[in-house]
């Protein structure tokens, strides 16, 4: 709240100070596995209310922050994961994060295509683009994978890949649900994957606008807050022309630049996704952007693009932690990777809907297969860099809290927000 005092000019000081109770809950979160589970079973909205956080701070700061940070309102989010996110981004590492956008083309073209070419040329990787895994078949003893059945989305051709050494399930709840439905053997021996497949997911919509004039605004990265037109979704917009002042022509596909380029994302966007492309563009240009900044009123859209990503994001709902997939599964040759995976003793400091966490989990999944000699990769495990250590006052605060709270809980007493 202190760091963003110039961004939230209308929030009274008494509302800002009401967040103090949440700082204590963050210190208490990792006191024990049981404590973490109690916070996970509680929804974030209930915790905010019980901690005495003001309605205004919840609705004007925490709710819009969570809608674009965990992509759901606080009443639908685990209090534990909510605090992990707020601590990781807003307290411990605020100066480590900034908005970065690819100047031209896409991430797939700039990052993944060159990576694929390198792995193909150096390590004989075979990349099956536009292909879905339909079924995983196990060996007769159900200890390992024997084959994987894949389907080409365009041609519907089915291929069975035999002699599989290992499988890394880098999928979300939506993909895992489909896979488990078609893999009865796997469902029988890996109940933890069946449980993970039952978890929810979130729809996302992205839109990009090319305008006929430049619209200068104070901040290139912005969050929509308290707009009825969002239909319950979270919304952001980014002024790409301001973020990439040296790449105007690239933003316009090497054509002559005419004005600002605006990227906007909608999260928890089921209602938005049901609208037509033109309705979404109209919603942005008539009901959202002009209210955020009046200079958008006279801008005309020269070109636009809308993309929908149904069920593409992990939902960290109350009580979901125990159901999230583990890094290592009941089948020794199957591991899981992604931001929603429980990493056990390999747990990393990157939390929430976080690309760093997904990346680290992928490394640990590969390292696990090498360490247990399921795949041949002697001396090829990948080092994982830890995040920087907690600041001294946080370490001290957690130690003091444990010193006080453990004896109190031993007497059967609980913190008031855990009482029903």
Residue, then its C-alpha position, 0 to 999 in steps of 0.5 A: x500500500x505504501x509503494x502504490x500510494x501515488x497510484x491509489x489517490x482516493x483511498x483514505x488512510x484508515x482504509x489503507x491501514x486496515x490491511x495490517x491484519x493480513x500482514x500477520x496472517x501472511x506470517x502465520x501461513x507457513x507455521x505448519x502444514x495443518x495451518x496452511x491447510x486451514x488457510x487453504x480451506x478458507x476463502x479469501x473474502x471470508x479471511x479479509x472480513x474476519x481480519x477487519x479489512x475495510x469494504x472499500x479496501x477490499x473492493x477498490x484494491x484487493x478485489x481488482x488486484x486478485x481478478x488480474x493476479x489469480x483471475x477470480x474474485x476473493x470469494x472464489x479463491x483459497x486464502x492460502x494461495x491469495x496470501x502466497x500471491x500477495x506476498x510473492x508479488x506485492x511484498x517480497x519481490x515487488x522490485x523484481x517485476x515489470x511488464x514485458x511484451x514481445x515487440x512483434x509477432x508472437x511468443x511462439x514465433x520468437x521463443x518456442x520455435x527457435x527452441x524447438x529448432x535447436x532441440x531438433x537439430x542437437x538432440x533429435x527431438x520430434x515435435x508433433x505440432x497441433x497434436x493432442x494426447x488422447x490416451x496413456x496406456x500402462x504396462x501390465x504391472x501398472x508401474x510404468x507407461x507403455x504407450x501414448x495415443x495421440x491425435x492430429x487436430x487437423x487431420x484426425x489421424x491417430x498415432x500410437x507411440x510405443x516404448x515410452x520411457x516417461x511422460x511429463x503431464x504439462x496440462x491444466x485441469x481441462x486437459x487432464x480431465x479429458x485425458x483421464x476420461x480416456x485412460x481407464x488404467x491410469x485413472x485406476x492406479x493414479x487417484x491423485x490425477x483423477x482428483x486433480x482433473x476434478x478441479x476448475x479452470x478459468x476462461x481468458x479473452x485477449x484483445x488488441x486494438x490498433x488506433x488511428x491516433x496516439x493516446x498518451x496516458x500516465x501509465x502504460x500498464x493499467x487495471x480496470x477496477x469496478x466497471x459494470x461492463x466487465x461482467x464480473x471479469x478482471x481486466x487490464x490494458x497495456x499501451x504497447x506503443x508506450x512500452x515499446x517506443x523504439x518499435x512502432x513499425x514492428x507493432x504495426x506489422x512493418x506498416x506505417x504506424x498510425x497511432x496507439x496499440x492497446x492490448x487488453x486481457x479479460x480474466x474470469x471471462x466466461x461472460x465476455x467470451x460469449x460475446x462476439x468479437x465486435x461486441x468485445x471491441x465495442x465494449x472496450x472502445x465505448x464502455x471501458x477505455x473512454x472512462x479510464x481515460x477521456x482521450x480514448x473517446x475520439x480514437x477510431x479502431x483501424x484494426x483489431x484482433x480477439x482471441x479466446x482461451x477457454x479453461x486455460x488457467x488454473x483455478x486455486x479455489x478454497x480447499x483445492x491444494x490437497x487435490x492439486x497434482x503432485x510432482x511425482x505420481x503413483x506411476x513412477x514414469x509419470x511426472x507433472x509440471x505446471x503452476x498448479x503442481x504440488x512440488x513437495x520437498x522441491x517446493x519453490x518460492x515462486x507462487x500462484x499463477x506464475x510463469x516462473x513457477x511453471x518453468x521451475x516445476x518443469x525443470x524439477x519434473x525432468x530432474x526427478x526422472x533423471x534422479x530416479x534413473x527412469x530416463x538416462x540423463x546422468x549428470x544432466x540434471x538442471x540446477x534450479x535457482x532459488x528466489x532471494x531469501x525472506x527479509x530479516x523482519x519476515x524471518x523474525x516475525x514468523x519465528x516469534x509467531x510460531x513461538x507464541x501460537x504453537x503452545x496456544x494451539x496445543x491447548x486447543x485454541x484457534x485463531x478467530x478466523x478459523x472458528x466457524 
